[in-house]
């Protein structure tokens, strides 16, 4: 199985042909006819219902956007390829997180306990109606939780929705989307002591959800523990650092974090220091959107770059090593930072130069679609997480590919949220032959760049009329 994963990693870089795409149904929201439903308060922002707000911020249908045929042109061969029989087809609905081809294949399930704000049971979240469909009665949290948790969320992916468009590439996109979904969950569940796991008994969890794990994979578990009322904490113990240090060491053994992977050594390239940044990712969830027409080419400030990179490499509360991916980027037209390829060192908050020169031609050669090539000319920053397949496989076995892709997706989504807080547009791209850039980055062995996100000032024609559905 591990050899099969390695072959997939080496061979599948682009979508493959789908023999009979018409055999797949249109994109739909799952239904469970006859199952009891539990409505959630609407609109979620005006409600004190924590679980309802959280689910809306994860997978709800939260906004609508008006598009024109010109908006669709970069994704088709010509205007003739764009159907125009129904003028209302261009009023599209969107969700809080990006999805490959807007297929929205990710689903969320809830394992509710006595303190979950809904009756104890197993539920499917229906984004079209913003309610919960009860699949089982009873408390099933122990099937998925690794620690005390009031509520357990399970993220799954309906594979055929992606496979209908991307062929063999669907699994790669599903794994990336798992990371994006987890990153979003850890941000919007702030205050509920949220932690995530990507290593768990998938088959057991799929069984309690009533799923065929080959058709809809369970990819992530998010455990929530709402806070208790604040009490009097007593005076500070800062005056006793030695005692505090001894106790902290015991706590670290009580719930140890994942051990880091063997790290690639730093090079001897020129270092560039960056200004301090403290991105507010929760604020970014309200304005993040994919750049529809690309970028204008305006120069980016060093402060904006620092904000993006800080979030890019931010630690996550999950069961994966912090260095499961390395944080590479390409820079052009950023104040105070020479153009070139860099490795970002989060501990030092510095960029290490690994490839000199204007990157735009290299990026254009690696890009496949017209919109991605436009971004290669006009964006300012391209983030490319790098993974060491050998180190990941030694730690995680056949699961290595899935968790590595998820870590890359999470890193890029955090960066996109941070970019939105400083008025920088972004777009995660899968139609880039990133392996063509690996030699320029100086990568060797089984270290590979995984995917790319572009950042810059949004093209003035890219902002489309958009309406929030949850206000």
N, C-alpha and C positions, 0 to 999 in steps of 0.2 A: 504493500500500500504506500509505503514511504517513497519507493521508486516511482510509483505512479504520480505522486504529488510533485516530485522533482521534475518529471517530464512535463507535467502541466505547467509548472513555473517557467521552464526553459522554452516551451513551444508556443504557449498561448499569450500573444501580445496584443492582438487586435480581434475584433468580432469575426466570427466565422459564419459562413452561409447557413441560413435556416431553410431546410428543404421545403417545408410547407407552412409558412407563417400563418396562412389563413385558417389552419386547423386549431390555432389557439384563440380562445375567446377574447373579446375586448377587455381592456383593463377594468376590473370590477372590484368592489369591496365585498369581502366574504360575508355570507349570510348563513344563519342557522335557523331555518324555518321551525316555528313552534317552540323554540327555546325561550325561557323567561328572560325578560330584560329589566335592567336597572338604569333608569334615566339619570344622567349627570346634569348638574345645574348649568344653564346657559344664559349669558355668555360666561365662560370660565373665569375671565379676569375680574369680574365683579362678584365672584363667589368666594366664600371662605373654604370651599371644598378643595383640600390640597390635592387629592388624587385626581379629581376632574381637571384641575389646572395643569397638573403634570402631564397627563395623557394628551391633552390638547397641544401642549408644547412639544410633545414627542412625535405624535403621528396624526394629529387632528387636521382636518381641512380648514385652514385658518385664514386663507386669503384668496382672492380671485384677481386675475390679471387679464387685461385686454391686449391681444396680440394682433398683428397684421401679417399678411403674407410675406412682407419684407423681413419680419422678425424670424420667419421660418426658413428663409432662403439659405442661410449658412448650413442648414441641416439637410438640404435637398440638392439635387443636381440642377434644377431649373425651376422657374415659376410654373411650368407645365406640370411638374411633379407635385404641386401643392393643390389638394382638392379644394374647390371653392363653392360647392353646391349649397352649403349651409353657412350663412354669414355669422351665426352664433357659435360656430366651432372655435372661434378665436377668443371667446371668453372662457379661460381655463382656470381650474382651481389648483392651488398650490398648498404644500405642507411646510412645516417649519424647517425641515432638513433637505439637503439635495439628494437626488436619487438618479441613478443612471437612466438617461432618456426619459426622465419624469415617469418612470414605470411604477414607482412607489410600491415596491415589493415587500418592504419591511412591515411586519405586524407586531402588535404588542398584546400580551396576555397578562392577567393579574391573578396571583395567588393571594387571596385576601384572608387575613386573620381577624380575630375579634376586635382589633383596634384600627381597622382599615377604612373606616368611614362608609363601607358598604357591607352587606351581610357576608359572613364567612363563605368562601367558595372559590371556584376556579372560573375565570371570566375571559372572554374575548372582547377587546376594545373595538367597537364599531365606529370608525372615524366619520362615516357619512351621517350618522345620527347622533354622535357624541353620547353614546350610552354603552353599558356593559351587558354582554350576553352571557348568562350563567350557563356554564358547561357541566359543572359538578357542584354539589353541595358538600360542605365539610372543609376542614382545614388541611390543606396539602402543602403548606409551606416547607415542611421538613423534606419534601422530595427535592427541593432546589436550594434551600438556604444553607449557608455554611456557618452562620452565626445568628444570634438573636435578631429577628427582623419582624417588624409589624406587618409589612407588606412585601411581597416579592413580585417583581416584574420580569417577564421573559420576552426577549426580543427574538423573533423568528424571521425567516425570509421565504416567501413563496417563489420557488426557483423558476417556474415556468413563465412568470411575468417578465423576467429578464431574459430567459432563454429564447422567448419568442422574437426578440429583437437582436440579441447579441450572440446567439449560438453558444459555442463552447466557453465563451468568455463570461458567461453568466455567473459562474462560481467565484471568479475573481471579484466581480462587482458586488456579489452578495457578501463576501468577506469584508471588503472595504466599507460597505454600508453598515455592517455590524459595528465597526469602529466609530463611524460617524454618529450612529444612534446612541452608542454608549457615551461618547463625549458630550452629546446634547443632554442626555439624562443626568450626568454628573453635574452639569451646570444648572439645569432648571430644577433639580431636586435639592438645591442648596438649602440647608437648614433641616434636612431629614436624614442626616448622617448616612448619605448614600455611598455604597461601595458596589463595585461591579466585578463579575467573574466571567471569563471566557473559557475557562477550563473546568468542566463539570460533566456529569454523566448525561450527555445529550439524549440518549435513547430513553432513559428513565423520565426525563422532563417531557420529551415529546409524547410519551405514553400517557402521562397524566393530563396533557392537553388534548389528547385524542388525535394526534397527528401521525402521518406517515413520515418518518424522519428523512426518507429519501426524496420526498416531494416538497416538504417544508421544513427546513432545518432550524433547530433551536440554537442560536449562536451566542447569546449573551444573557446573563442573569443580573438584575440590579436589585439589591436588597436595601430596604428603607426602614429606618427606625426614627419615627417622629420624636422631637424633643419633649422632655417633661417640663413642667412649669419651672421657671427660674427660682432658685432659692438663695439664701445668703451664703456666700462662698467663704467668708472669713478673710482675714488679712493675707497679704501676699507673702510667699515663702522665698522671694528673690534674695533675701538676706542670708539664705542657707544653701549656697550653690552646691556644696559637696554632697549634702544629704539628698538634694534634689537630683543630682546626677546619678547617685546610686540607685534611687528609686526609678529613674527614667530607664536605666539599663535593664531593670527587671521587667518593666512594661514592654520594652522592645522584644524581650524573649516571649512574653505572653502572647503577642500577636505579631510575629515577625513578618516583614515584607518580603516580597520575592527577591531572590538573590540576582544581582546583575549578571548579564552574560559577559564573557571575556571581551574586553573593549579593544577596538582597533587603536593602535598607538597614534598619538598626535604627530603631525608632520612638522616640517621646519618652514612652512610657508609664512609669509608676512601676516601679522595679526592686526585686526582692526577692532578697537574698542567701541562699544555702543553706549548711548545714554540710557539711564535707568528708565524702566517702563513697568507699569502695573495695570495691565488690561482688565477691564470689567467685562468678562465674557457674558454674564447675564444680560447686560445692556445690548450686547451684540446680537442676541437672539431675536430682538425686536425689529432689527433693520437688515439683517443679513439676507442677501439675495444674489443669485448668479448674474454676472455681468452679461446682459443680453446681446450687446453689439460690440463687446470688447472694450478697448481702452483708448485714451486720447494721446498718450505718450508724454504727458506732463511730468516734470521731475518730481520725485518723491523725497520727503524729508528723512533724515536719519532717525528722527524720533518715531515716525510711522513705521519704519523698518524694524526698530527695536521693539515696538509694541507687538508686531506680527511675530517676530522670532521668539519673544518671551513666551507667548501663548503656544507657539509651535512645539516647544520643548517642555512645556509645563508638565509636572508630575501628575499622574492620574491616580485616583483611589480605586485600583483594581489589582488583579492577581498576576499582572504581567510585569517583567522587568522594565525599569525606566529606560534602559538602553536597548530595548528590543529592536528599535530602529535608530539610525544615526540621522542627524539633522543637516542635510545639505541644502544649498540654495544657489541660485544664479542671480546676479545683480546687474542692473544697467540703469544709468541716470538716477542714482540716489546720491543726494548731497553728502560729500565727504567719504564716499565708499567707491573705490575704483571698480570699473566693470570687470566681471569675471565670475568664476565659480568658487564657492566657499563651503567650508564645513563649519557649522555653528557649534560652539562649545557652551552649553547653557551654564555650567558651573562658573566659568570666567566671564560669561556674557560677551564673548568675543567671536569674531569671524576669522577663520584661518584660510588664506588663499590657497586653493588647490589647482586652479586653472586660470591662466591670464587671458585677457583679450575680450573684445566685444562679442558677446554670446549670441547675438541675434541670428546670424546665419546658421549656426549649429542648431539652434532651437527650431528654426524654420525647417531644416532638413529632417528633424525628428518628428515634426507635427504632420498629421494626416489631413484633418479637416480644415476648411477655409477659416473658420472662426478661431481655431487654435493657431493657425499660421498668422492671423492678424494679431493675436496676442503675443506671438513671438516677436513681432516688430514693435509693438506699442506698450506692452506691460513694462513694469520696472523690476519686479521680483518674481522669481519662479522657485517654489519650494519643491524639493525632490527628496523625500525620505529614502534612506538607504538601509537595506536589510542584509544581514549575513545569514544565508540559508544554512550553512554548515553549523554555526553555533546554535541557531534556533532549532534545527532538527535534532541536535544532540540533547537539547533540553526538553523539547515538546513532542518528539516523535512525529507521527504523521500529521499531528495537529499544527505543526510549525507554520505551514503556509497560511492557514486560516488566521492564526493569532498575529502573524507578522503583517499581513495585509490589513487586519483590523487596527493594529497600532498605527500604521501609516494613515489610514482614513481618519482616525481620531486626531492625530497630530494636525492634519490639514484642516479639519473642521474647526478645531480650536483657533487656528491661525485665521480662518475666515471670519469667525466671530469677533476676534480682536480687531481685524481690519475694519469691520463695519463700525466699530466705535470711534475710529479716526477718519471716517469718510473715505476709506480706500475700498474699491470694488475688488471682487475676487471671482474666481471660477475654477472648480476642480475639473481637470481634464483627464479622460482615459484614452483618448485617441492620440497618444504620443508614444513613439518608439523610444522609451527612456533608455533602453539598453544601448542605444547608439551613443549616449553621452557618457557611459561608464568609463571608457578609456580616458576621456578628458578629465574626469574626476579622479583618476588614479586608482580606480577600484580594481581589486584582484581577487583570485579565488572565486568563491561563490557569493561575494558581496555584489549586490545589484541595486540600482535605483528602481523604485517601485511604481511611482506615478507622479503627477505634477499638478500643482495649483498655481495659477497666475494671479498677480496682484498689480493694481495700478489705479490711476484716475479713470473713472468710468467715462466711456464715450458719451458725448452729449445726446446722441440719438438713442442711447440704450435704456434710459429710464422709461418704463411703460406705466400707463395708468394702473394703479393697484389699489385694492380695497381690502381692508382687514374685515374678516367675517366674525371676529370675536369681540368687537368693541360694543 
